[in-house]
C-alpha cells in the first residue's frame, strides 16, 4: 500500500475496485467531480487490455494503440485529476453498514461511502504449453478485438459453446479457414449457433481433440499448434492416464480461446449483491426502466465486464465506467442532502 494511504482512519468518498478500462474511466469522471477516488489495482493491474498488443477498434485511435499504452494513458489522465492508485486485493466486503468496509489480502481495511466494482472478468485459459509467452502474439481471447489481424490466416478456435461458435463465425469474415477444436463430439452450443457454424463453408471441426502446445515467438507470432486427440474424447485426460493418443502439429496463424470468462466477484460472496449463476453482477433499472450501474446494494455500483457477460469490449467497459462514476456522484449528493436534513431536524 502507499504510505500516504491511511487504510484504518480515512473514510473515502469512493473506492474503485479494479484498474482496467472500466475502473480508469470511472476514476477520471470521479476525480473530475472532486471525489478523490482511491483505485485498487488488483492482481492483474490494467485488466485484459494489458494482454492485447494492438487495439484498433477503440474510438479516437485511427492507427490503433497498444493495450498497455491505452491503460497507462488512462491512469495518467486519472492521476492528473486527483485519483489515487494503490495495490490491493479485496478479500471480503462488509456492505450491511455505512460506511462500507473492505478487507484487503494484506490485512488492511478500507472504509468508503460509495463503492464502484470494476474488477472485470478473467478469460479462462487452456493450459497449453507456451500460452503465457504467446498471449497477445497470435493467441487471443477476443475475436472481435483481434480477428482483423488474421486476414488470410488459418486459425483455431478452442471451445464448444455459443461463444466459440460466435468467435468462429466472426473470424470466418477474415481468416482463410477456421477450425473449431473441441474435446468431445457434442457441442454445448445452442442448436441454432451450432447449425450456423456447421453450415459455414469456411468452418471445420476437430472432434475429440484438445490444444496441447503453441509454437512461435513474440516476434513471429503463433506459427503452429500441437493437437492431441482420442476417439473417446477428453484426450489430455486419457493421455494422463496412460492411454495412447494421437498428436499432430498444424500450421496456423492464430489461436482463439473461447471457453468462457470468470467474473472476479468472489469477494462479494455472502453480501446482498445479486449475482447470476456464473458470478456476473446484476444492476438495477431506474423508475423509468432505464439501465443504471447501481447494484442491489444502495451505494455500490458495477462497471465493465464484471456486469457484462455479452459485449466485453473496451469501449463498452469505458462507457459503463463513466456511468458508474456519474451514478456515484448523484448518490453521494443525495446522501449529503439526507445527512444535512437529518442534522437540521435533530434536537
N, C-alpha and C positions, 0 to 999 in steps of 0.2 A: 504493500500500500504506500501511497505517497505520504511523506512525513507530515505534510501540512494538512492532511485529511484526518480530522478527529472523528472516528467512527463510533465513539461512545457518547459524546455530548451533543453534537450538532443534530438538529432536525432539518433535513433538506426540504426544499420545496418539491423537488422531483429528482428521482433516481431513474436512470435508464439502464436496463439490463441488456447489454449487447452493443457491440461496436461495428456491426455490419452496416450496410447501406441504409437500412431502416432506422437503426439506432443513431447513426450520424445525422440523417435528415431530421429526426426528432430533436437531436441535440442542437442543431443550427437554429431551428424555429424556437425551441425553448430558451436558448441563450439570448436570442434577439428580443425575446419578451422579458428579459431580465430575471429569469427564473433560476439562473446559475445552476444548471443541471450537472449532476455527477453521473458520468458514464462508466459503467463497469465493463471492462474488457475481459471477457472470459477466457477459456482455454484455447479458443480459436479467434484471436483478435482480427477483426475485419471480415469475418464470416467467409462464405463460399466464394465471394468475388476474388479473394486472395489466391484461389486455385485457378483462376482464369487469366491466361496470358493477354488476350486481346478481347475487348468489349466493343462491338461495332454497332449495337442497337440501343445505346444509351443516348438520349437526346442531347445535342449540343457538341458532339464529337464526330464530325463528318469523316475523319480519318481513323476513327477508333481510338481507344485509350486502354492502357493496361489496367487490369483489375486492381493491382496493388497501388498504382498511381491514382486511380479514382478514389480508392479508400483513403489514401494519405491526404489527398486534396480535401476530402470531406472532413477529415479530422482537423486539418489545419484551419479550415473555414469555421468549424465549430469552436475551436480554441480561440480564434480571433474574436468571437463574440462573447467569450467568457465561460464556455463549457470546460469542465474539469474531467480529466480521464484518470482512471486508476485501475490496476489489475485486481481482479477478484472474481471468484466463482460463488454464486449463491447456492447454498446447500439447503436452506429452509427459509420459508417466508411465513411470517405471522401477520395475517390480514384481518383478524377479527376485531382488533382495536386500532385506534388512531393515536399517534402516528403509526404507520406500518413499520414493522421491524424485519430486517433481512439479516440472516446469519451467514457469514462467508466461510469458505472452506478453511481459512486460516484462523478461525475463531473470532474474528472481528464482527461487530454488529453495526448496522446502519439503520437510522430511522428517517422516515420520509413521509411527507403529507400526501404525495402522489407518486405513482409508480407506472413506468412505461416498460412493458415486457417486449423486448425486441431481440430475443435470444436465438431466433432463427430455427432452421431445421437442417439437420446434417444428412447428406446423401449417404445411403448405405453403399459400402464398398464390397467387392467380391472377395478380396484377399489374395488376388493373383500376384505372382512374382513380378516385381518391378513397378507395381501400380503407384507406389509412393513417388518414385522418380519421374514417372511419365504423366501423372495427373496434371492436366493443363497443357500437355505437349502431345496432343493426339488422343489422349484419354480424357473423357468428359462425362459429366453427369447431367448435361443440359443440351439437348439437340437444338432447341430454339436459340440458345446462346451461341453455339459453336458450329451448327450444321453448315452454314455458308462457307466455312473454311475448308470443307471437304468436297468441293465440286470436282467431279470426275474420279473420286476415290471409291475403293471398295471398303465398306465399313461393317462393323459388327455392332449389334445391339444385344446387350445381355439382360434377359428378363422374360417373363411370360404373362405379365399383367397388362391392364389397359395402358399404363404409362409406357410400357415397352412398345405396344402397337402404335401409340401416338408418336413416339420418338421415331420409329421406323418409317411411318408414313410421311413424317416431316422430312426426314433425311433423304427419302426417295426423290424429293424435288431437286436435290443437288448431287447426290452420290451416283456413281455408275451402278453399283449394286449394294443392297442392304441385306445382311444375313442376321436373322434373329436366332440367338443361341439360347436354348432352354434346356434345363437339366432333366426334364421328363417329357412325355409325349402329349400331355394335356396342358392346355393353357389355363391360366387363371383369369384371363381377359374375358370381358363380356362377349357374347356371341357376335354382336354387330361389329365390334372393334376387331375381333379375330378374323371375321369374314373379310373386312376391308383389307387387312394385311395379307391374308391368303390370296385374295383376288388380284393384288397388285403385281404387275409383271416384273418389277424390279426388286421384289422382296422374296427372299427364300428363308427356309427354316432349317436349323440343325437341331434335331431332336436328341434327347438323352445325352446332351453334351454340355460341358462347362468350360469356362476360360481358366486355364491353368497358369499361363505366363504371358507377359507382354515383352516385346523386343523392340529396340530402337534406342534413341537418346534424346536429350533435350534439344540438341542441335538439329537432328533429323526428324524428330517426332516418332510416333509409332510406325514401325515398318512391317511388323508381323506379329502373329499371336499363336500360341500353342493351345490347342483344344484337346480335351480329353473326353472320351465317350465310352458308354457301356450300353448294351441293348436293353437292359432293365432300368436305365436311368440312374440319376444320382452318382455319376462316375467317380467324383472325388471321394465320396464316402466308400464306394466299392474298392477303390484303389487303397484307401487307408486300411481296409480290412483284408488286404492281400489278394483281391481279385484281379484278374487280367483285364486291362483296359486298353483301348486304342488311343494313340496320340498322333496328332497331325499339326504341323505348323503351316499356317496360311498367311499369305501376304495381304496386308490390309493397311489402309492409310489412316484409320481412325477406329476407336472403340468407344462405345457409349454405354454407361451403366444406367439401367432403368429398373432397378429393383426396389425403388421407393426411398422415402426420406423418413427420418425420425425427428419430430419436433423436440426441441430442447426445453421441455417443460416439467421434468421430473421434480424439480424443487417446488412445484405448485401442488404436488400430490397432498391430499388431506386438507386443502384450502377450499373455500366456497366457489372458486373459479371453475366454471364448467369447461370440460374438455371432451372431445369426441373419443371414439374408441382407439384412435391412433395417437391421441395426445394433443391434437391441434386445439387452440383456444376458440371458444365461441365468443362473438361480440354481439352487442345489442343493436337494435334499431331505435330511432327516436320516435316521438309520438306520431310523426307523420309517416313512419315506416321506412325512413331513410337510414342507410347504414352509418354507424359510428364505429369508433375504435374502443368504446367502453366495454369492459368485461362485465361479468355478473357481480363483481365486487365494485361498488362505487369508489372511484378514485384510482382504479387500476385499469390501464389501457394496454392494448395489444397492437403491435405494428410488425409488418413484414411477414416472412414465411411462417412464423410461429402461429399465425392465424389464417394462413393461406395455403391450403393443400392443392390448389388448382393452377394458379398462374406462376408463382415463384420466379418472378423476373425482377431484375434490379430496379427497373423504372416503377413497377407497382409497389415494391418494398419502400422506395423513397417516397412515393405518394402517401402511403399509409403512415409512414414515419412522420411526415408533416401534419397529417390529420390527427395523429395521436397527440402531438405537441399542442395543436390548437384546441383539441378537446380537453387536454390537461389544463391549459391556461384558463379556459372557461370554467372548468370545475373549481380551480383554486380561487378564482374571482368570486364564484358563488359561495364557496366555503368561507372566504373572508367576510363577505356581507352577512352571512349567517352568524359568524362569530361576533361581529360588531353589534348586530341586533341583540344577540343574547347578552352581551356585555351592557348594552344601554338599558335593558329592561331588568337587569339583576338588581336586587336591593343594595 
